């Protein structure tokens, strides 16, 4: 009985991993997001941070716009997905 339960758990874990992998490879959402460091306060009121960008060039352009803000120190471009993967830093 205990062996059957363990086999079912393994099958469930394998299915979860396969679904996550297929979701990541078949996803059609935009690929890049921005994360900022600010001198004071919160960065949540910058609309560019909530957006997702299809291309790296679009993300770089939005980062350049954000860097014109007085409070923004640095902008990090990350690949959007299950775990944010670092792409590059943008700074003044």
C-alpha positions in Angstrom: 0.0 0.0 0.0 2.8 2.5 1.0 4.6 1.6 -2.2 1.5 2.4 -4.3 1.2 5.8 -2.6 4.9 6.6 -3.3 4.5 5.6 -7.0 1.5 7.9 -7.3 3.4 10.8 -5.7 6.3 10.2 -8.1 3.9 10.2 -11.1 2.2 13.4 -9.9 5.6 15.1 -9.4 6.7 14.0 -12.9 3.4 15.3 -14.4 3.8 18.7 -12.7 7.4 19.1 -14.0 6.3 18.1 -17.5 3.4 20.6 -17.4 5.7 23.4 -16.2 8.3 22.7 -18.8 5.7 22.6 -21.6 4.1 25.8 -20.3 7.5 27.5 -20.4 8.3 26.4 -24.0 4.9 27.0 -25.5 4.2 30.4 -23.8 3.5 33.2 -26.2 3.6 36.1 -23.6 6.2 38.8 -24.0 9.7 37.8 -22.8 11.2 40.7 -20.8 10.5 42.7 -17.6 12.2 45.5 -15.7 13.2 45.7 -12.1 14.5 48.9 -10.6 16.5 50.1 -7.6 15.3 53.5 -6.4 16.9 56.0 -4.1 13.8 56.5 -1.9 10.3 55.3 -1.8 8.7 52.7 -4.0 9.0 52.0 -7.7 5.6 50.5 -8.0 4.1 53.7 -9.5 6.2 53.5 -12.7 3.9 52.0 -15.4 7.0 50.7 -17.3 7.7 48.3 -14.5 4.3 46.6 -14.9 4.7 46.1 -18.6 6.2 43.1 -20.4 8.3 43.6 -23.5 8.5 41.4 -26.6 12.1 42.3 -27.5 15.2 43.2 -25.7 15.3 46.5 -27.6 11.8 47.5 -26.3 13.0 46.7 -22.8 16.1 48.8 -23.2 14.1 51.7 -24.5 11.8 51.5 -21.5 14.8 51.3 -19.2 16.3 54.4 -20.8 13.0 56.2 -20.1 12.9 55.0 -16.5 16.5 56.2 -16.0 15.4 59.8 -16.7 13.4 59.7 -13.5 15.3 61.3 -10.6 14.6 58.5 -8.1 15.7 55.6 -10.3 19.3 54.4 -9.8 19.6 51.3 -11.9 17.3 49.2 -14.0 17.7 45.4 -14.4 16.3 43.7 -17.4 15.2 40.1 -16.7 13.7 37.3 -18.8 10.1 36.8 -17.8 9.3 33.2 -16.9 9.0 30.8 -14.0 12.1 32.3 -12.5 13.4 35.7 -13.5 16.6 35.2 -15.4 19.0 38.1 -15.4 19.8 39.7 -18.8 21.5 43.0 -18.2 21.9 46.1 -16.0 21.2 49.6 -17.3 22.4 52.6 -15.4 23.0 56.3 -16.0 
